[in-house]
Amino acid sequence: MENLKVPTGSEDLNRWLSGGYDKDIITTIYGPAGSGKTNICMMAAVSQAKNSKVIFIDTEGGFSIDRFKQLAGENYKELLKNVLLLKPTSFDEQKKDFQTLLNQIKLNSKISLIVVDGMTMLYRLEFADSIKDESKTFLTNKELARQLRILAEIARKKNIPVIMTNQVYYDFIKNQDFSQKEKNANMVGGDLLKYWSKCLVELKFFGQKRVAILKKHRSLPEKEFAFTLVDSGIRKKGLF
């Protein structure tokens, strides 16, 4: 029977996700800067690059060759040959890179993973520039929806897993006694990304610990995973 999951690059994370990432869906990992989103993406990329091809779209400049080398080990140069790294710096360039992605999918049957690190980073900048122009705002939102649909169709029809990362913004909410305010994290892109993503993982800081929270999954309940970043990837931490 065909394996329906791909490894995360971490045994601890594999166990937490009951084997790894589902192949036929979009998995979105979201959280604040420095919470570990890019590291988790790079771990999966290194794992898949050992035997197949990976498309990695980096919109935030977070892909580090030094970090890749740490994760991959001595043969990192060989593994890098299996990674097509696209680095758009504008939403228009991101649109063009999605055409490159489509072309690669048609030409290469060995692609086993697509990563979009910072799905809404350039969209957010484009949206801010177009906020006073309703027609441009509409087109910007339409293009984001188109890109998400492309990724979902590739995952479903080609059985290629897609991992996206996303930024968050915060609402401040009052406690019941109105004495202080708490922060509530929201994904940029909101309902649009929630709709297309069948697996949602939120990353948070709790003191010196990072915590992954499985917010949405087709077969797993909501649960938490405390971890720390290490040279080889991530390491599970004890409970609070």
Stockholm file with secondary structure:
# STOCKHOLM 1.0

chainA/1-240         MENLKVPTGSEDLNRWLSGGYDKDIITTIYGPAGSGKTNICMMAAVSQAKNSKVIFIDTEGGFSIDRFKQLAGENYKELLKNVLLLKPTSFDEQKKDFQTLLNQIKLNSKISLIVVDGMTMLYRLEFADSIKDESKTFLTNKELARQLRILAEIARKKNIPVIMTNQVYYDFIKNQDFSQKEKNANMVGGDLLKYWSKCLVELKFFGQKRVAILKKHRSLPEKEFAFTLVDSGIRKKGLF
#=GR chainA/1-240 SS CCCCEECCSCHHHHHHTTTSEETTSEEEEECSTTSSHHHHHHHHHHHHHTTSEEEEEESSSCCCHHHHHHHHCTTHHHHHTTEEEECCSSHHHHHHHHHHHHHHHHHCTTEEEEEEETTTHHHHHHHHHTTTCHHHHHHHHHHHHHHHHHHHHHHHHHCCCEEEEECEEEEEEECTTSSCEEEEEEETTHHHHHHHEEEEEEEEEETTEEEEEEEECSSCCCCEEEEEEETTEEEECCCC
#=GC SS_cons         CCCCEECCSCHHHHHHTTTSEETTSEEEEECSTTSSHHHHHHHHHHHHHTTSEEEEEESSSCCCHHHHHHHHCTTHHHHHTTEEEECCSSHHHHHHHHHHHHHHHHHCTTEEEEEEETTTHHHHHHHHHTTTCHHHHHHHHHHHHHHHHHHHHHHHHHCCCEEEEECEEEEEEECTTSSCEEEEEEETTHHHHHHHEEEEEEEEEETTEEEEEEEECSSCCCCEEEEEEETTEEEECCCC
//
